[in-house]
Amino acid sequence: MNDLVREYLLLGLRYDRLVDGFVDAFTGDPAMKARVANEPAPLPADLARRARELRAELPSSGLPEDRAGFLDGQLHALDVSGRKLAGENVGFVDEVESYFQVRIAPGDEAVYAAAHEALADLLPGDGPLAARYVAWREREVVPPERLQAAVDAFSSDLRDRVRATYPLAENEVVAYEVVTDKPWSGFNYYLGGYRSRVAINADLPVRKSDLPKLVAHESYPGHHTEHCRKERLLVEGAAQDEHTIFLVNTPECLMAEGLADLGVRVGVGPSWGAWAQEIYADLGIAFDGALAESVGRAVAPLHRVLQDAAILLHDRDEPEDDVVAYLSRWALVAEERARKSLSFLTDPLWRAYTSTYVEGYALLGRWLDAGETGEQFRRLLDEPLTPRAVQAAVGS
């Protein structure tokens, strides 16, 4: 193992001593993890300083350009995380850019208003649009007693589709479980050896139009597929041990979330409604795939509203009640759901993370549009690409 890579892995594990969950996945040497667990608790400033030292050593590390570029972004993000944990004041927009290599700004309310008009045409009736949209979403909830069967059906179908294009090890497997009291809707715990455990949060209603996207995001061709491909091709095939650890609030997160959010588009195609409707029909669950597709297209611009809320909270110091009102108005969600969103936006570890979905989907969508979709997506799965490298490639 390259010496600098070994120190990078140790550094990442030490951050997890400060913030539980900072290491999303570690599939490397267990002795390394045990060593860090037995050390005295580290100081954040010391970790930040070590990140800067390792970053300065990259030019003389002997690593090729793509690996050095990947590690440069990771180490810069770790430096900023350490300085924040040590008490340094870092502006929110600068924090996001340091972690994910993108510069965020508020969305355009005129675009949101146009999205509301498009949605109103799809959901005719009396009463405010927000109430009509909430009512439609409530009718969309997967019956809890059928959730496991639906998850299994979508996972099986997507697995077959993905393996035909992006081969996976024969022994790869995903196990699903339902959890509660989490700030997210779903989470992939990659265990190594081509195995994942995917948790689905039952505190948030699982909707029929969202479930195929959730399974694609967490499993096929999303997080599980990416982890499996990188483990085989980069770790086992090329001894790039830096990919045995996955660290929150680093550039690789934006790449992973953007890739995963494109899962249904890549795995099924842009017209996914009829496919999902057929799978639900086999389970005896009614689903209007064409309407779900149309609603999805109409509300897509509103996904940026959650990032706006994070900017209002952390960059402009707006009161939480005002941010809840903003979310309710533009995202068309009930006050209870808006307040639930704040649990994610105010979580110390996750507060910046919304941008990985918003900016990741937009950036990697342009990347797919810039070439042949299948090959462009394969490169996302298999190569240590960074947001900065993708921006340079697509000219933004």
C-alpha positions in Angstrom: 0.0 0.0 0.0 1.2 3.5 -0.8 2.4 5.2 2.3 0.3 8.4 1.7 -2.8 6.3 1.1 -2.3 4.4 4.3 -2.1 7.7 6.2 -5.2 8.9 4.4 -7.1 5.8 5.6 -5.9 6.3 9.2 -6.9 9.9 9.1 -10.4 9.1 7.8 -10.9 6.5 10.6 -9.8 9.1 13.2 -12.4 11.5 12.0 -15.0 8.8 12.9 -13.7 8.9 16.4 -14.8 12.5 16.6 -18.1 12.2 14.7 -19.9 8.8 14.7 -21.0 8.1 11.1 -18.3 10.2 9.5 -17.0 7.0 7.9 -19.9 5.8 5.8 -18.1 2.5 4.9 -14.7 0.9 5.5 -13.8 -2.4 3.9 -10.0 -2.2 4.4 -7.7 -3.9 6.9 -9.5 -4.6 10.2 -6.2 -4.2 12.0 -6.1 -0.6 10.9 -9.5 0.1 12.3 -8.6 -1.6 15.6 -5.4 0.5 15.8 -7.4 3.7 15.6 -10.0 2.5 18.0 -7.3 1.9 20.6 -5.7 5.3 20.2 -6.4 8.3 22.5 -9.3 10.4 21.1 -7.8 12.8 18.5 -8.1 16.6 18.5 -9.9 18.2 15.5 -7.1 20.7 14.9 -4.5 17.9 14.7 -6.5 16.1 12.2 -7.0 19.2 10.0 -3.2 19.8 10.2 -2.5 16.2 9.2 -4.9 16.6 6.2 -3.0 19.7 5.0 0.4 17.9 5.4 -0.8 14.9 3.4 -2.2 17.2 0.7 1.2 18.9 0.5 2.9 15.5 0.0 0.7 14.5 -3.0 3.0 15.9 -5.7 5.9 13.7 -4.4 3.8 10.6 -3.6 4.3 8.9 -6.9 0.6 8.5 -7.4 -0.8 9.0 -11.0 -2.7 12.1 -11.8 -6.2 10.7 -11.4 -5.5 9.2 -7.9 -3.7 12.3 -6.7 -6.6 14.5 -7.9 -9.1 12.3 -6.1 -7.1 12.4 -2.9 -6.5 16.2 -3.2 -10.2 16.9 -3.0 -10.8 14.4 -0.2 -8.0 15.8 1.9 -9.1 19.4 1.4 -12.6 18.5 2.6 -11.1 16.7 5.6 -9.1 19.8 6.4 -12.2 22.0 6.4 -14.2 19.5 8.5 -11.4 19.4 11.1 -11.2 23.2 11.3 -15.0 23.4 11.7 -14.9 20.7 14.4 -12.1 22.8 16.2 -14.5 25.8 16.3 -13.4 27.8 13.3 -16.2 29.7 11.6 -16.6 28.7 8.0 -19.4 30.3 5.9 -22.0 27.8 4.8 -21.6 28.4 1.0 -17.8 28.1 1.4 -18.3 25.0 3.5 -20.3 23.3 0.8 -17.8 24.2 -1.9 -14.9 22.9 0.2 -16.6 19.6 0.7 -18.2 19.0 -2.7 -16.3 21.3 -5.2 -19.5 23.2 -6.3 -20.6 26.7 -5.6 -24.2 26.9 -4.6 -26.7 29.8 -4.9 -30.5 30.1 -4.3 -32.8 29.0 -7.0 -35.2 31.1 -9.0 -38.7 31.5 -7.5 -40.1 32.2 -11.0 -39.0 28.7 -12.0 -40.7 27.3 -8.9 -43.9 29.3 -9.7 -43.9 27.8 -13.3 -43.5 24.3 -11.8 -46.6 25.0 -9.6 -48.6 26.0 -12.7 -47.5 22.8 -14.5 -48.5 20.7 -11.5 -51.8 22.5 -11.2 -52.7 21.4 -14.7 -52.0 17.8 -13.8 -54.0 17.8 -10.5 -57.2 19.7 -11.3 -59.8 20.3 -8.7 -60.9 22.8 -6.0 -58.7 24.1 -3.2 -55.1 25.2 -2.9 -52.5 23.4 -5.0 -50.6 22.4 -2.0 -53.6 20.6 -0.5 -54.2 18.8 -3.9 -50.6 17.8 -4.1 -50.5 16.5 -0.5 -53.7 14.6 -1.2 -52.2 13.0 -4.3 -49.1 12.1 -2.4 -51.1 10.5 0.4 -53.0 8.3 -2.2 -49.5 7.3 -3.5 -48.3 5.7 -0.3 -47.4 2.0 -0.6 -49.5 -0.1 1.8 -47.0 -0.9 4.6 -47.9 -4.6 4.5 -46.9 -4.7 0.8 -43.7 -2.6 1.2 -41.3 -5.5 1.5 -42.8 -7.4 -1.5 -42.6 -4.2 -3.6 -39.0 -3.6 -2.6 -38.0 -7.1 -3.5 -39.8 -7.0 -6.9 -38.2 -3.7 -8.0 -34.8 -4.8 -6.7 -34.9 -8.1 -8.6 -36.0 -6.5 -11.9 -33.4 -3.7 -11.6 -30.7 -6.2 -10.6 -31.3 -8.2 -13.8 -31.2 -5.1 -16.0 -28.1 -3.7 -14.4 -26.1 -6.9 -14.4 -26.7 -7.3 -18.2 -24.9 -4.0 -18.8 -22.6 -3.6 -15.8 -21.5 -7.1 -14.7 -21.3 -7.7 -11.0 -19.8 -10.6 -9.0 -22.0 -13.6 -8.8 -22.1 -13.5 -5.0 -23.1 -9.8 -4.7 -26.3 -9.3 -2.6 -28.4 -6.6 -1.0 -30.4 -7.2 2.2 -33.2 -4.7 3.0 -34.5 -3.7 6.4 -37.1 -1.2 7.7 -35.9 1.3 10.4 -37.2 4.4 12.2 -35.9 7.6 13.8 -33.5 8.5 11.0 -33.0 11.9 9.2 -33.0 10.2 5.8 -35.4 8.2 3.7 -33.0 5.4 2.8 -29.4 4.4 3.5 -26.9 2.0 2.0 -24.5 0.3 4.4 -21.8 -1.2 2.2 -20.3 -4.2 4.1 -17.6 -5.2 1.6 -17.3 -8.5 -0.2 -20.0 -7.3 -2.6 -22.6 -7.1 0.2 -24.9 -4.2 1.2 -27.5 -3.7 3.8 -30.1 -1.1 2.7 -32.2 0.6 5.4 -35.6 2.2 4.5 -37.0 4.8 7.0 -40.6 3.9 7.9 -41.0 7.3 9.6 -41.4 8.8 6.1 -44.3 7.4 4.0 -42.9 5.4 1.1 -44.7 6.5 -2.1 -45.3 4.4 -5.2 -43.6 6.8 -7.5 -40.6 7.2 -5.2 -40.0 3.5 -4.3 -38.5 2.5 -7.7 -36.1 5.5 -7.5 -35.2 4.6 -3.9 -34.3 1.0 -4.8 -32.3 2.2 -7.9 -30.6 4.8 -5.8 -29.5 2.6 -3.0 -28.9 -0.6 -4.9 -29.1 -1.1 -8.7 -27.4 0.8 -10.4 -26.7 3.2 -7.5 -24.6 2.9 -4.4 -24.4 -0.9 -4.1 -23.4 -1.3 -7.8 -20.8 1.5 -7.5 -19.3 0.0 -4.4 -19.1 -3.4 -6.0 -17.6 -2.2 -9.2 -15.0 -0.1 -7.5 -14.1 -2.9 -5.0 -13.5 -5.3 -7.9 -11.8 -2.9 -10.4 -10.0 -0.4 -8.3 -9.3 -2.1 -5.0 -8.8 -5.7 -6.0 -7.8 -5.1 -9.6 -5.6 -2.0 -9.2 -4.6 -1.8 -5.5 -6.2 1.6 -5.1 -6.8 1.2 -1.4 -8.2 4.7 -1.0 -11.5 3.3 -2.2 -11.8 1.0 0.8 -13.1 4.0 2.8 -16.1 6.3 2.0 -16.1 9.5 4.0 -19.1 11.9 4.5 -18.7 15.5 3.4 -16.1 14.9 0.7 -16.3 15.2 -3.1 -16.9 11.5 -3.6 -20.3 12.0 -1.9 -21.5 14.4 -4.6 -20.4 11.9 -7.2 -22.1 9.0 -5.5 -25.4 10.7 -4.8 -25.6 12.2 -8.3 -24.8 8.8 -9.9 -27.4 7.1 -7.7 -30.1 9.7 -8.4 -29.7 9.0 -12.1 -30.3 5.3 -11.4 -33.8 4.9 -12.9 -32.9 7.0 -16.0 -29.9 4.7 -16.7 -31.4 1.4 -15.5 -34.9 1.7 -17.1 -35.0 4.9 -19.2 -36.8 8.2 -19.1 -40.2 6.6 -19.6 -40.2 4.5 -16.4 -43.9 4.8 -15.5 -45.2 1.9 -17.6 -42.4 -0.3 -16.3 -43.3 0.5 -12.6 -47.0 0.2 -13.3 -46.5 -3.3 -14.6 -44.5 -4.4 -11.6 -47.1 -2.9 -9.2 -49.9 -4.6 -11.1 -48.2 -8.0 -10.6 -48.4 -7.3 -6.8 -52.0 -6.2 -7.0 -51.2 -2.5 -6.3 -52.8 0.2 -8.4 -50.4 2.7 -9.9 -50.9 5.3 -12.6 -47.4 5.3 -14.2 -48.1 8.0 -16.8 -49.4 10.5 -14.3 -46.5 9.7 -11.9 -44.1 10.5 -14.7 -45.8 13.7 -15.6 -45.9 14.9 -12.0 -42.3 14.0 -11.5 -41.3 16.1 -14.5 -43.4 19.0 -13.2 -42.0 19.1 -9.7 -38.4 18.3 -10.6 -37.4 22.0 -10.3 -38.7 22.1 -6.8 -36.0 19.7 -5.6 -33.8 22.7 -5.3 -36.0 24.3 -2.7 -34.5 22.1 0.1 -31.0 23.5 -0.7 -32.5 27.0 -0.6 -33.8 26.2 2.9 -30.3 25.2 3.9 -28.9 28.5 2.6 -31.6 30.4 4.4 -30.8 28.6 7.7 -27.1 28.6 7.7 -26.0 31.4 5.4 -28.6 34.0 6.1 -29.6 33.0 9.6 -33.3 33.0 8.9 -35.5 31.8 11.8 -36.6 28.2 11.6 -40.3 29.1 11.4 -39.6 31.3 8.4 -37.7 28.5 6.7 -40.6 26.1 7.4 -42.9 28.6 5.8 -40.6 28.8 2.8 -40.5 25.0 2.4 -44.3 24.8 2.7 -44.9 27.5 0.1 -42.5 26.4 -2.6 -42.0 22.6 -2.0 -45.8 22.2 -1.4 -45.4 20.2 1.7 -47.4 20.2 4.9 -45.8 22.0 7.9 -45.1 18.7 9.7 -43.2 17.4 6.7 -41.3 20.7 6.4 -40.3 20.5 10.0 -39.2 16.9 9.5 -36.9 18.2 6.8 -35.2 20.5 9.2 -33.9 17.5 11.2 -31.7 16.7 8.2 -30.8 20.3 7.5 -29.8 21.0 11.1 -28.0 17.8 11.8 -24.3 18.7 12.3 -23.0 15.9 10.1 -25.6 16.2 7.4 -26.5 19.9 7.1 -24.5 20.5 3.9 -25.4 17.1 2.4 -28.5 18.2 0.5 -26.3 19.8 -2.1 -24.9 16.4 -3.1 -28.3 15.5 -4.4 -29.2 18.8 -6.0 -25.9 19.7 -7.6 -24.8 16.1 -8.1 -27.9 15.2 -10.2 -27.6 18.4 -12.3 -23.8 18.0 -12.9 -23.8 14.3 -13.7 -26.9 14.7 -15.8 -24.9 17.1 -18.0 -22.1 14.5 -18.0 -24.4 11.8 -19.3 -25.8 14.2 -22.0 -22.2 14.9 -23.1 -21.6 11.4 -24.5 -23.1 7.9 -24.9 -25.2 7.4 -21.8 -24.1 3.8 -21.0 -20.4 4.5 -21.4 -20.6 7.8 -19.5 -22.3 6.0 -16.6 -19.8 3.2 -16.7 -17.0 5.7 -16.1 -18.9 7.1 -13.1 -19.2 3.6 -11.7 -15.6 2.6 -12.4 -13.3 5.6 -12.3 -12.2 7.9 -9.4 -13.8 10.9 -11.0 -14.3 14.2 -9.1 -16.8 17.0 -9.4 -14.0 19.3 -10.5 -13.0 16.9 -13.3 -16.5 16.5 -14.5 -17.1 20.2 -14.5 -14.0 20.6 -16.7 -15.2 17.9 -19.1 -18.7 19.4 -19.6 -17.6 23.0 -19.6 -19.2 24.3 -16.4 
